[in-house]
Amino acid sequence: MAGGHERVTEAMTNEGTMEHIRMTREGAVGLITIDRAKRFNAMDVATAQDFRKAGLQFARAEDVRCVVIRGSGGVFCSGADLKYVRDKGSTTDFDYLQPDGAGPPLGYGESFKQVLEYIHSAISEIRRAPKPFIAAVDGIAAAGGFGIAMACDLVVASERASFEWAYHKTSLTGAESSTFFLPRLVGLRKAMELVLLNPRLSAREAKAAGLITAVFPTDRFDAEVLALANRIAAGPTRAYAVTKALLNQAAGVDQLDYHLDEELQQLARVADGADFAEGLAAFFEKRSPVFSGDPPPGHPPSDVPTSFPIA
């Protein structure tokens, strides 16, 4: 976070087994730090697995009454690691897909699936958890990082934070719960604006749009986040849990797991197409992409869903 040094009173026993996810405790507050700053806190399979593990452990720990998710190095999170996707993972991640461990031969859909399945599972745990989760955004929250933040119960940001949809920059559809929560938070018209025009919102703009809860000064961000988390942790945890479940029900969050699966399938399909290959190449070449609009292989132009069946 923004230069603070919280007093860690207890470390989870499995922290040493996680390379890029740190789990720490401050009293009854659990802190999950995405610590892969060299890749803008983007996640490969191992990081996504550990993120899910951390969320699950804190969600089910009786003595943890509030959880904070944050990033290191002045970045919150940018979702799935596009370099990892471009390289089609590591041989250990894809051994079961190809005998030589090289990953899927065509397209990038399977590479995305390996990462997103764990991130989506973590998001599902966040929403089901019988305690509040706070996203503490210092720096950029883009694409999957945007989605993870929106899935939390509260979102607080430093003054230097920013929020961006970003998926369409590489011709991706939304995932990580972003298409589920965005219209619920800001309304359909504003959601379409953020998706189609893709503005990068400052923390103040995000708060005005209804995306986040509060904005704190950058130099006091750590202290303000912990004060808020400790305040919630000292509250009526059981009452919070029941109220969260009731609000989830009222907002249709019982459909979240179904929607996450649809997000995964649709993004994986699009990632197998020529436009994503072009978007990915343009991203790493630092140029503007030239999209053709052609459908992915095996899908005619008319094969674009206009709605999805209710689970």
C-alpha angles and dihedrals in degrees: 000000000000100000099295127136111211117196106251108212098179136013122208110251095238097051092105091061093060117082101190105015120074122198117195138159134226104185107293092350120097118206123203113191121191100214109185099105095155087067094039088259090294115157133241120189095276093049092047090050091051092045089056091046092051093048092048095049095049093042090057100038107108094206093053107085101172133021129208122201116199143153133235131235098032094299128101103198140303099202123234115017107251093199089055090048092047090052089045094237129281126307091252092054095051105032091111092053097052129021090228092047092237096129129235113341098220132037130352103259096105091048090056092047092058091058102034096051089066095042091049091049089052091050090051089053091050092055094044095044113116091228138057122275119203124200109212105198117195110167126351125356106187136166107331091010088056089051094048091051093049090052092060123093094238129018120200124180139194118237090256094053123113136188129213135173090211099163095110092056086081097028095260128145117229123278140159089072092297096126090046101051102029098074090040091055102041106013129256098280094052091042091056090049092053092046100044100036096032100205118185103236123211117225091260092050091049091052092048089052092053095248097118141032107224145351120224130191110268094233091055098034099111093048093046093049093050092046090054093045092048090049090054092043089056091053132090098295096184092049090049090051094052093044091049090052091049093049090047089054093048091050094049094248088147083081093055098098092050091048092048089055091051090049090051095048095045095047092047090051093050091046089063091061134094094248093061091047088053093045091049093049091048091049093057094039089051095232137117113274123238107217121200098194090227116151122247116270113287094019119099119218090257091057095093116121116236093187140358128233118254112253 
